[in-house]
């Protein structure tokens, strides 16, 4: 029987054969090829001992190994070859995470069974993570004299640290907006992120516990648990009752800096509103240290304060608008306030305030004011354009000596008049739609009586009837609102116009439904309504 040396790991290594013949036991030694290793004496001696070959001649064995001439040499007298079954040896890696097995080739014997190998593994401490599929395959198709991994432990899994999920963009994209037609709007930079009071800003994700591991010898390996993380609480934010969320404590701008989440009620622009800032849209107050350049839009849920000049821009505020210097609107500037508007001067602009407007001079502008328009200071000038004021106009000078057309109207809140017109237009539109629905219903009803109503027409009839109900209910609501608005408009208007210096010709004054054209200079006077006429009275009237 022939056998390659058990330690041979290279095809170029030398090897030997043991031959059991009738006239004795022979050995044939083959030399290595290239850089292969020679057969070692001790390896052969150990093999002869395992085979229990009696009375072999060691010197002849040593000489045969030295010659390695492939010629069989007798080393012992005739004897029967001992049958050797395969033997399994095991090894465990230093970290105890892998178990290996190696098989010696059987010599006239048999390969170990699966149960026998499992017993060897268990006896040598390998009891966990045994890959039975690999072991069965290895027994069926054995690889000899090589350590094969047949067991692997389970490494511990470190827990995941807690984290914070942010519900706003910490890395705000400041690229300009690309419009549908491919143009780039450099004014829409989306720099500001706003939050409503009570809005969830971030959520705490709890840590995950680690998963313990186990070695191939069955020893448990502890795992590190994830570490909890604290909410990044800054200014004007509160922690939810369950401690897992951060909420805005007021409506304002979200700010994330130095690892903290803050909410500020006022957004400050340190310089001009221009291409570097883009348009401003903020839920709270806005404070602008510089100017607002032409074409830009500032929208705020609270107050807007501008230290510089406003050009042909648009400013909308839920609260007050305060312009420290003034506005040169160039015919396209717009101010819309849910409270008061205070400005040094306003020129060539469209201005609307729910409450009061105060300025030193307003020139050639369209003004709507819910309560009082007051022109004071050194000039106190109102000239050109139109003014619609709810209660009172107070000024030093109205109009100019050049007969500049100045159209003013007091006594009726302009928003009421505009709402009345909008409601009236809606009533006319809805009545027309209702008539169309009625006509469709009448035609479809006739088809239904004649038995010619198809499923499509039946669906059309049902839809028309639903439309009629909706329009009828809506018309009732609109007409009721229209009556209330008419009542307000028909009430006697008691608005006044006070001039502490001159009202020049060219000025048109309307108080309620009464109208007056100023044809000569009026000085230090009050214009007020008396029945169907407008009277000129003293300044303290």
C-alpha positions as CSV (number, residue, x, y, z in Angstrom):
1,X,0.0,0.0,0.0
2,X,1.3,3.5,-0.8
3,X,1.0,6.6,1.2
4,X,2.1,10.2,0.8
5,X,3.7,11.6,3.9
6,X,1.2,13.1,6.3
7,X,3.1,16.3,6.6
8,X,3.5,16.9,2.9
9,X,2.1,20.3,2.0
10,X,3.7,20.9,-1.4
11,X,3.5,18.9,-4.5
12,X,7.2,19.4,-5.1
13,X,8.1,17.8,-1.7
14,X,9.7,14.4,-1.6
15,X,7.7,11.4,-0.5
16,X,8.0,7.7,0.2
17,X,6.1,4.4,-0.1
18,X,5.9,1.4,2.2
19,X,5.5,-1.9,0.3
20,X,4.4,-5.1,2.1
21,X,5.7,-8.0,-0.1
22,X,5.9,-11.7,0.5
23,X,9.7,-11.5,1.0
24,X,9.7,-8.6,3.3
25,X,8.8,-4.9,4.0
26,X,10.3,-2.5,1.6
27,X,10.6,1.4,1.4
28,X,10.9,3.4,-1.8
29,X,12.0,7.1,-1.2
30,X,11.3,9.7,-3.9
31,X,13.4,12.9,-4.1
32,X,11.9,16.4,-4.0
33,X,11.4,18.5,-7.2
34,X,12.6,22.0,-7.5
35,X,12.6,23.7,-4.1
36,X,10.6,21.0,-2.4
37,X,11.5,19.4,1.0
38,X,13.3,16.1,1.4
39,X,11.7,13.3,3.4
40,X,12.6,13.5,7.0
41,X,13.9,10.5,8.9
42,X,11.8,11.1,12.1
43,X,8.7,11.3,10.0
44,X,9.4,7.8,8.6
45,X,10.3,6.4,12.0
46,X,7.1,7.7,13.5
47,X,5.2,6.1,10.7
48,X,6.9,2.8,11.1
49,X,6.1,2.8,14.8
50,X,2.4,3.5,14.1
51,X,2.3,0.6,11.7
52,X,4.0,-1.5,14.3
53,X,6.6,-2.9,11.9
54,X,8.8,-5.2,13.8
55,X,12.6,-5.3,13.7
56,X,13.1,-2.8,10.9
57,X,16.6,-1.8,10.1
58,X,17.0,1.9,11.0
59,X,20.3,2.3,9.2
60,X,18.9,1.0,5.9
61,X,15.9,3.4,6.3
62,X,18.3,6.3,6.9
63,X,20.4,5.3,3.9
64,X,17.3,5.0,1.6
65,X,16.2,8.5,2.7
66,X,19.6,9.9,1.9
67,X,19.7,8.2,-1.5
68,X,16.1,8.9,-2.4
69,X,16.6,7.0,-5.7
70,X,13.1,5.6,-5.9
71,X,14.4,2.0,-5.6
72,X,12.6,-0.2,-3.1
73,X,14.9,-1.3,-0.2
74,X,14.1,-4.1,2.2
75,X,13.9,-2.8,5.8
76,X,12.2,-5.7,7.6
77,X,11.3,-9.4,7.3
78,X,7.8,-10.4,5.9
79,X,4.9,-9.5,8.2
80,X,1.2,-8.6,7.8
81,X,0.3,-5.0,7.4
82,X,-1.5,-3.5,10.4
83,X,-4.9,-1.9,9.5
84,X,-5.1,1.7,10.8
85,X,-8.4,3.6,10.9
86,X,-8.4,7.4,10.4
87,X,-7.6,9.4,13.5
88,X,-9.1,12.8,14.3
89,X,-7.1,15.5,16.1
90,X,-8.5,18.9,17.1
91,X,-7.3,22.4,17.7
92,X,-8.9,25.5,19.2
93,X,-7.8,29.0,18.2
94,X,-6.3,31.2,20.9
95,X,-9.4,33.4,21.1
96,X,-11.6,30.2,21.5
97,X,-13.7,31.4,18.6
98,X,-12.8,28.7,16.1
99,X,-12.5,24.9,16.4
100,X,-10.5,22.8,13.9
101,X,-10.3,19.1,13.1
102,X,-7.7,17.2,11.1
103,X,-7.8,13.6,9.9
104,X,-5.1,11.1,9.3
105,X,-5.7,8.9,6.3
106,X,-6.9,5.4,7.0
107,X,-4.4,2.6,6.1
108,X,-6.3,-0.5,5.2
109,X,-8.8,0.8,7.7
110,X,-11.9,3.1,7.5
111,X,-12.8,6.7,7.9
112,X,-14.4,7.9,11.2
113,X,-18.1,8.2,11.4
114,X,-20.0,11.4,12.1
115,X,-20.8,10.3,15.6
116,X,-17.2,9.4,16.3
117,X,-15.9,12.8,15.1
118,X,-18.6,14.6,17.2
119,X,-17.4,12.6,20.3
120,X,-13.8,13.6,19.6
121,X,-14.8,17.2,19.3
122,X,-16.8,17.1,22.5
123,X,-14.1,15.3,24.4
124,X,-11.6,18.1,23.4
125,X,-14.0,20.8,24.5
126,X,-15.5,21.9,21.2
127,X,-19.2,21.9,22.0
128,X,-20.7,25.1,20.4
129,X,-21.1,26.4,16.9
130,X,-20.3,23.1,15.2
131,X,-21.2,23.2,11.5
132,X,-22.7,19.8,11.0
133,X,-23.1,20.3,7.3
134,X,-19.4,21.0,6.9
135,X,-18.5,18.1,9.1
136,X,-20.7,15.6,7.1
137,X,-19.2,16.8,3.9
138,X,-15.7,16.5,5.2
139,X,-16.3,12.9,6.3
140,X,-17.9,12.0,3.0
141,X,-15.1,13.7,1.0
142,X,-12.2,13.8,3.4
143,X,-9.2,16.1,3.3
144,X,-6.3,14.5,5.2
145,X,-3.5,16.0,7.2
146,X,-5.0,19.6,7.2
147,X,-6.7,21.5,9.9
148,X,-10.3,22.4,8.8
149,X,-12.5,24.8,10.7
150,X,-15.7,23.0,11.7
151,X,-16.9,25.2,14.5
152,X,-17.2,28.9,15.0
153,X,-18.3,30.8,18.1
154,X,-20.7,33.7,18.0
155,X,-18.9,37.0,18.5
156,X,-20.6,39.5,20.8
157,X,-22.5,42.4,19.1
158,X,-21.8,45.8,20.6
159,X,-25.0,47.7,21.3
160,X,-25.9,50.7,19.3
161,X,-25.5,54.1,21.0
162,X,-28.6,56.3,21.3
163,X,-29.1,58.9,18.7
164,X,-31.1,62.0,17.9
165,X,-33.4,62.2,14.9
166,X,-33.7,65.8,13.8
167,X,-36.9,66.9,12.2
168,X,-35.3,69.9,10.5
169,X,-32.5,70.3,8.0
170,X,-29.2,70.9,9.9
171,X,-27.3,71.2,6.7
172,X,-29.6,73.7,4.9
173,X,-29.2,73.7,1.1
174,X,-28.5,77.4,0.2
175,X,-28.6,76.9,-3.5
176,X,-30.9,79.2,-5.5
177,X,-34.3,77.8,-6.6
178,X,-34.4,76.5,-10.2
179,X,-37.7,77.5,-11.8
180,X,-39.8,75.3,-14.1
181,X,-38.6,77.1,-17.2
182,X,-35.0,76.5,-16.2
183,X,-34.2,80.0,-14.9
184,X,-32.6,80.4,-11.6
185,X,-34.2,82.5,-8.9
186,X,-31.3,83.8,-6.8
187,X,-33.8,85.4,-4.4
188,X,-35.2,82.2,-3.1
189,X,-32.3,80.7,-1.1
190,X,-34.4,79.1,1.7
191,X,-32.0,80.1,4.4
192,X,-34.6,80.3,7.2
193,X,-36.3,77.4,8.9
194,X,-39.2,78.3,11.1
195,X,-41.0,76.4,13.8
196,X,-44.4,76.8,15.4
197,X,-44.8,76.7,19.2
198,X,-45.1,73.1,20.3
199,X,-43.6,71.7,17.0
200,X,-41.4,68.6,17.5
201,X,-37.8,69.6,16.6
202,X,-36.0,66.3,17.4
203,X,-36.7,62.9,18.8
204,X,-34.4,60.8,21.0
205,X,-33.7,57.3,19.7
206,X,-32.9,55.0,22.7
207,X,-29.7,52.9,22.8
208,X,-29.8,49.3,21.8
209,X,-28.5,46.6,24.3
210,X,-25.5,44.5,23.1
211,X,-25.9,40.8,22.2
212,X,-23.7,38.4,24.2
213,X,-21.5,36.0,22.2
214,X,-20.2,32.5,22.9
215,X,-17.0,30.6,22.3
216,X,-16.7,27.2,20.7
217,X,-16.0,25.8,24.2
218,X,-19.4,27.2,25.4
219,X,-18.2,30.2,27.4
220,X,-20.4,33.3,27.2
221,X,-18.8,36.6,26.1
222,X,-20.3,39.7,27.5
223,X,-21.2,42.5,25.1
224,X,-21.1,46.3,25.6
225,X,-24.5,48.0,25.7
226,X,-25.1,51.2,23.6
227,X,-24.7,54.4,25.5
228,X,-27.7,56.8,25.9
229,X,-27.6,60.3,24.4
230,X,-29.0,63.5,25.8
231,X,-31.3,65.7,23.9
232,X,-29.5,68.8,22.5
233,X,-31.5,71.3,24.5
234,X,-30.8,74.9,23.9
235,X,-32.8,78.1,24.3
236,X,-36.5,78.4,24.0
237,X,-37.1,74.7,23.7
238,X,-38.7,72.2,26.2
239,X,-38.5,68.5,26.7
240,X,-41.7,66.4,26.3
241,X,-43.2,64.7,29.3
242,X,-41.8,61.3,28.3
243,X,-38.4,62.8,27.8
244,X,-38.0,61.6,24.2
245,X,-38.7,64.8,22.2
246,X,-37.6,68.4,22.0
247,X,-40.3,70.9,21.3
248,X,-40.3,74.6,20.4
249,X,-41.4,76.7,23.3
250,X,-42.3,79.6,21.0
251,X,-42.8,80.3,17.3
252,X,-39.6,81.4,15.7
253,X,-36.4,80.5,13.8
254,X,-34.7,77.2,14.4
255,X,-31.0,77.5,15.1
256,X,-28.6,74.7,15.5
257,X,-25.1,75.7,16.8
258,X,-22.5,74.2,19.1
259,X,-24.5,71.0,19.3
260,X,-27.6,72.7,20.7
261,X,-31.1,73.3,19.2
262,X,-32.5,76.8,19.8
263,X,-35.5,78.7,18.7
264,X,-35.3,82.5,18.4
265,X,-38.4,84.7,18.1
266,X,-36.5,87.3,16.0
267,X,-34.6,86.7,12.8
268,X,-31.8,89.2,12.5
269,X,-30.4,90.2,9.1
270,X,-27.0,91.9,9.9
271,X,-26.8,93.8,6.6
272,X,-28.9,94.3,3.5
273,X,-31.6,92.0,2.2
274,X,-30.0,91.2,-1.2
275,X,-28.7,88.2,-3.1
276,X,-26.6,87.0,-0.1
277,X,-29.8,86.6,2.0
278,X,-32.4,86.0,-0.6
279,X,-36.0,86.5,0.2
280,X,-37.0,86.4,3.9
281,X,-39.9,84.2,5.1
282,X,-40.1,83.9,8.9
283,X,-42.7,82.9,11.4
284,X,-41.7,85.5,14.0
285,X,-40.2,89.0,14.0
286,X,-37.6,90.1,11.5
287,X,-35.0,92.8,12.2
288,X,-33.0,94.1,9.2
289,X,-29.9,96.2,10.0
290,X,-29.4,97.4,6.4
291,X,-31.6,98.1,3.4
292,X,-34.1,96.0,1.6
293,X,-33.2,96.1,-2.1
294,X,-35.6,96.3,-5.0
295,X,-37.3,93.0,-6.0
296,X,-36.9,91.2,-2.7
297,X,-39.6,89.9,-0.5
298,X,-39.8,90.0,3.3
299,X,-42.6,88.0,5.0
300,X,-43.0,87.7,8.8
301,X,-45.6,86.4,11.1
302,X,-44.7,89.1,13.6
303,X,-43.1,92.5,13.3
304,X,-40.7,93.7,10.6
305,X,-38.2,96.5,11.5
306,X,-35.8,97.9,8.9
307,X,-33.0,100.2,9.9
308,X,-32.2,101.3,6.4
309,X,-34.2,102.2,3.2
310,X,-36.7,100.0,1.5
311,X,-36.6,100.2,-2.2
312,X,-39.1,98.6,-4.7
313,X,-39.5,95.5,-2.4
314,X,-42.4,93.7,-0.8
315,X,-42.8,93.6,3.0
316,X,-45.7,91.6,4.6
317,X,-46.0,91.4,8.3
318,X,-48.6,89.8,10.6
319,X,-47.7,92.5,13.1
320,X,-46.3,96.0,12.7
321,X,-43.9,97.3,10.1
322,X,-41.4,99.9,11.2
323,X,-39.2,101.6,8.7
324,X,-36.5,103.8,10.5
325,X,-35.7,105.7,7.3
326,X,-38.4,105.1,4.8
327,X,-39.5,103.6,1.5
328,X,-38.9,104.6,-2.1
329,X,-41.2,102.1,-3.8
330,X,-40.5,103.1,-7.5
331,X,-44.1,102.1,-8.2
332,X,-43.7,98.5,-7.3
333,X,-43.0,98.6,-3.5
334,X,-45.6,97.0,-1.3
335,X,-46.2,97.2,2.5
336,X,-48.9,95.0,4.0
337,X,-49.3,95.0,7.8
338,X,-51.6,93.2,10.2
339,X,-51.0,96.0,12.7
340,X,-49.5,99.4,12.4
341,X,-47.1,100.9,9.8
342,X,-44.6,103.5,11.0
343,X,-42.2,105.1,8.5
344,X,-40.3,108.3,8.1
345,X,-41.5,108.6,4.5
346,X,-43.3,106.5,1.9
347,X,-43.1,107.3,-1.8
348,X,-44.5,105.7,-4.9
349,X,-45.7,102.6,-3.0
350,X,-48.8,100.5,-2.3
351,X,-49.4,100.4,1.5
352,X,-52.0,98.5,3.5
353,X,-52.4,98.5,7.3
354,X,-55.1,96.8,9.3
355,X,-54.7,99.4,12.1
356,X,-52.8,102.8,11.9
357,X,-50.2,104.3,9.6
358,X,-47.8,107.0,10.9
359,X,-45.3,108.8,8.7
360,X,-43.7,112.2,8.2
361,X,-44.5,112.2,4.5
362,X,-46.5,110.0,2.1
363,X,-46.2,110.9,-1.6
364,X,-47.9,109.5,-4.7
365,X,-48.8,106.2,-3.0
366,X,-51.9,104.1,-2.7
367,X,-52.8,103.8,1.0
368,X,-55.4,101.6,2.8
369,X,-55.7,102.0,6.5
370,X,-58.2,100.4,8.8
371,X,-58.1,103.1,11.5
372,X,-56.1,106.3,11.5
373,X,-53.5,107.8,9.1
374,X,-51.3,110.3,10.8
375,X,-48.7,112.6,9.0
376,X,-46.7,114.4,11.6
377,X,-43.1,115.6,12.1
378,X,-41.5,118.4,10.3
379,X,-43.4,118.0,7.0
380,X,-46.6,116.1,7.9
381,X,-47.2,115.8,4.1
382,X,-49.8,113.8,2.2
383,X,-49.7,114.4,-1.5
384,X,-50.8,112.5,-4.6
385,X,-52.2,109.0,-4.9
386,X,-55.2,107.6,-3.1
387,X,-55.9,107.1,0.6
388,X,-58.7,105.0,2.0
389,X,-58.9,105.3,5.8
390,X,-61.3,103.8,8.2
391,X,-61.6,106.6,10.7
392,X,-59.4,109.7,10.5
393,X,-56.7,111.4,8.6
394,X,-54.4,113.8,10.4
395,X,-51.8,115.8,8.5
396,X,-50.1,119.2,8.2
397,X,-50.4,119.5,4.5
398,X,-52.7,117.6,2.1
399,X,-52.1,118.0,-1.6
400,X,-49.8,120.7,-3.1
401,X,-49.9,124.2,-4.4
402,X,-49.4,122.6,-7.9
403,X,-52.9,121.2,-7.7
404,X,-51.6,117.6,-7.4
405,X,-54.6,115.2,-7.6
406,X,-54.9,113.6,-4.1
407,X,-57.8,111.3,-3.6
408,X,-58.7,110.6,0.1
409,X,-61.6,108.6,1.5
410,X,-62.5,108.2,5.2
411,X,-65.3,106.8,7.3
412,X,-65.4,103.2,5.8
413,X,-62.9,100.5,6.5
414,X,-61.5,99.7,3.0
415,X,-61.3,96.0,3.9
416,X,-65.0,96.0,4.5
417,X,-65.7,97.6,1.1
418,X,-63.4,95.2,-0.7
419,X,-64.9,92.2,1.1
420,X,-68.4,93.4,0.1
421,X,-67.3,93.5,-3.5
422,X,-65.7,90.1,-3.4
423,X,-68.8,88.5,-1.7
424,X,-71.1,90.2,-4.3
425,X,-69.0,88.8,-7.2
426,X,-69.2,85.4,-5.6
427,X,-73.0,85.6,-5.2
428,X,-73.3,86.5,-8.9
429,X,-71.0,83.6,-9.9
430,X,-72.7,81.0,-7.7
431,X,-76.2,82.1,-8.8
432,X,-75.1,81.5,-12.4
433,X,-73.8,78.1,-11.6
434,X,-77.0,77.2,-9.7
435,X,-79.1,78.1,-12.7
436,X,-77.0,75.8,-14.9
437,X,-77.4,73.0,-12.3
438,X,-81.2,73.5,-12.2
439,X,-81.3,73.4,-16.0
440,X,-79.3,70.1,-16.1
441,X,-81.6,68.6,-13.4
442,X,-84.8,69.5,-15.3
443,X,-83.5,67.9,-18.5
444,X,-82.3,64.7,-16.8
445,X,-85.6,64.4,-14.8
446,X,-87.5,64.5,-18.1
447,X,-85.2,61.6,-19.4
448,X,-85.9,59.7,-16.2
449,X,-89.6,60.0,-16.6
450,X,-89.3,58.8,-20.2
451,X,-87.2,55.8,-19.1
452,X,-84.2,56.9,-21.2
453,X,-81.9,57.6,-18.3
454,X,-78.6,55.7,-18.9
455,X,-76.2,54.9,-16.0
456,X,-74.0,57.7,-17.1
457,X,-76.8,60.2,-17.1
458,X,-78.0,58.8,-13.8
459,X,-74.6,59.6,-12.3
460,X,-74.8,63.1,-13.9
461,X,-78.2,63.6,-12.3
462,X,-76.9,62.7,-8.8
463,X,-73.9,64.9,-9.3
464,X,-76.0,67.9,-10.4
465,X,-78.3,67.4,-7.4
466,X,-75.3,67.4,-5.0
467,X,-74.0,70.6,-6.7
468,X,-77.4,72.3,-6.3
469,X,-77.5,71.5,-2.6
470,X,-73.9,72.8,-2.1
471,X,-74.5,76.0,-4.1
472,X,-77.8,76.7,-2.3
473,X,-76.2,76.4,1.1
474,X,-73.2,78.5,0.0
475,X,-75.5,81.2,-1.4
476,X,-77.4,81.4,1.9
477,X,-74.1,82.0,3.8
478,X,-72.8,84.6,1.3
479,X,-76.1,86.5,1.2
480,X,-76.2,86.7,5.0
481,X,-72.6,88.0,5.0
482,X,-73.5,90.4,2.2
483,X,-76.4,91.8,4.3
484,X,-74.1,92.4,7.3
485,X,-71.5,94.2,5.1
486,X,-74.2,96.3,3.5
487,X,-75.4,97.3,6.9
488,X,-71.9,98.5,7.9
489,X,-71.5,100.4,4.6
490,X,-74.9,102.1,4.9
491,X,-74.3,103.3,8.4
492,X,-73.5,107.0,8.8
493,X,-69.8,107.5,8.4
494,X,-68.2,109.8,10.9
495,X,-64.7,109.9,9.6
496,X,-62.7,113.2,9.8
497,X,-59.9,114.8,7.9
498,X,-57.7,117.2,10.0
499,X,-55.2,119.6,8.5
500,X,-52.9,121.6,10.7
501,X,-51.7,123.7,7.8
502,X,-53.1,123.6,4.3
503,X,-55.5,121.4,2.2
504,X,-54.7,122.4,-1.4
505,X,-57.0,122.4,-4.4
506,X,-56.8,119.2,-6.4
507,X,-57.8,117.2,-3.3
508,X,-60.9,115.0,-3.5
509,X,-62.4,114.1,-0.1
510,X,-65.0,111.4,0.4
511,X,-66.6,110.7,3.9
512,X,-68.9,107.8,3.6
513,X,-71.2,108.4,0.7
514,X,-70.5,112.2,0.7
515,X,-67.9,113.8,-1.6
516,X,-66.2,117.1,-1.8
517,X,-63.7,118.7,-4.2
518,X,-61.4,121.2,-2.6
519,X,-61.3,124.3,-4.9
520,X,-59.5,126.8,-2.7
521,X,-56.9,126.6,-0.1
522,X,-58.2,125.4,3.3
523,X,-56.1,126.1,6.4
524,X,-56.2,124.9,10.0
525,X,-59.5,123.0,9.6
526,X,-61.4,119.8,10.0
527,X,-63.5,118.2,7.3
528,X,-66.4,116.2,8.7
529,X,-69.8,114.9,7.6
530,X,-73.0,116.7,8.4
531,X,-75.9,114.8,7.0
532,X,-75.4,114.7,3.2
533,X,-72.7,117.3,3.1
534,X,-69.1,117.7,4.1
535,X,-68.4,120.7,6.3
536,X,-65.3,122.6,7.0
537,X,-64.9,123.3,10.7
538,X,-62.2,124.4,13.1
539,X,-59.2,122.3,13.8
540,X,-60.4,121.1,17.1
541,X,-63.8,120.0,15.8
